[in-house]
Amino acid sequence: MTEPGLEQLSKADFGALRKCNSAGGDIDKATAAMARNPFLTEAVRARALDVFRHHKSYRG
């Protein structure tokens, strides 16, 4: 069970979230970087973007 405001992430989820962070909030750049990794499925990418939408550097 997680605390309110915290999300349990798999290793793949966390890897995708790192791509979002390293892109500086540029979702198009992050999406392109995630697409190059065959282990980051569409579901993983969607989950990472959903979590990243709450980050201060998210620019939509």
VENNORBEL-V758591 format. One record per residue. SS is DSSP state (hx for helix, st for strand, lp for the rest). PSI is psi in whole degrees, 0 to 359 (NA if undefined). NEAR is the number of other ideal C-beta (glycine too) atoms within 12 Angstrom. Layout:
# VENNORBEL-V758591
SS&PSI&NEAR / SS&PSI&NEAR
This chain:
# VENNORBEL-V758591
lp&136&5 / lp&159&8 / lp&154&7 / lp&134&6 / lp&354&7 / lp&147&10 / lp&138&19 / lp&123&12 / lp&142&20 / lp&173&18 / hx&319&14 / hx&317&23 / hx&315&27 / hx&321&21 / hx&318&26 / hx&321&35 / hx&324&32 / hx&324&23 / hx&320&33 / hx&315&39 / hx&318&25 / hx&342&18 / lp&1&25 / lp&27&18 / lp&356&20 / lp&101&19 / hx&321&26 / hx&317&17 / hx&318&18 / hx&317&33 / hx&319&22 / hx&319&16 / hx&320&24 / hx&326&34 / hx&335&18 / lp&348&15 / lp&112&20 / lp&345&12 / lp&348&19 / lp&94&30 / lp&169&18 / hx&320&17 / hx&319&16 / hx&316&28 / hx&318&30 / hx&319&21 / hx&317&25 / hx&317&38 / hx&324&29 / hx&317&20 / hx&319&26 / hx&335&34 / lp&343&20 / lp&0&16 / lp&148&22 / lp&335&10 / lp&5&17 / lp&129&21 / lp&6&16 / lp&NA&14
